[in-house]
């Protein structure tokens, strides 16, 4: 009985390519020998499925099959010979099954193995042609700013190497009056193929580097690159409140794109320089203020310059202890994006003990010492000593 390839795949005679492919994959995955080890019936069914799909997916073979049935492939495709083996021709049973299995194996293996051979290795899977139109590369610029610039914001002039679209060839890379031609090695596909057994592997075309086009006459100014080197000068606005690691993105200020593609971006990374007097702690500014023992005891005022050049007066209360902090609210650094939200200026008092006293000064201090009672810290320390040593 003649085989019905449509019934083998389980599709109607008018099924389109997508329906044929879906039916083939469903049937082939169900009867694949790897899923049915040692099952001769499944193996035979798998061969029938491959034979049917190999014929029906080819428009010429399908047209011949629809007209003559399986006998269309007897005698080398020239029709049946009376008394001959019905599968002895060019598309006979053994050859047809082998060809069908080889031709369809990659599609089926793509389903069975999660698409491993459908991307990059199999000629059946989608191939990506690399376009000559490519976005320009992003660039990085490291910029150091001062605390004064952090407090008030500033504009900085920067100079950096980059690329620009070639004005001679308008970025095409081809000599003026010419244009790129289709690559003869890959016929413009950008990919060349190599068959090894059942597998067909692909790689980027070595002649056009995957673009599908070749520039025969290169632009003399850019040597076919479509871009030329240049040095760029740019004014960069530094916002108030930037911190170490702040990244500013300047769109379109990177390297030029090719083939009409957009430029890359320039990223400016901020580093805040060390200040000789102030130390940054978030939004707060810390400073160490040395005062004499008498000023700490009696209280005093210290005129203090700020990073932005302004001045403020720091009032140190009488009895200020060493390392005690005196805060001036709102005189720290502004927050990025919220310039009115400022931190504090934190002054840590460093009490200096006089040395090299004269005899008269020592006698004066001895006289004062007799009139002073121990402070709370001394009393607490003495109490702990008594507890420990009785």
Order of alpha helices (4+ residues) and beta strands (2+ residues): alpha-alpha-alpha-alpha-alpha-beta-alpha-beta-beta-beta-beta-beta-beta-beta-beta-beta-beta-alpha-beta-beta-beta-beta-beta-beta-alpha-alpha
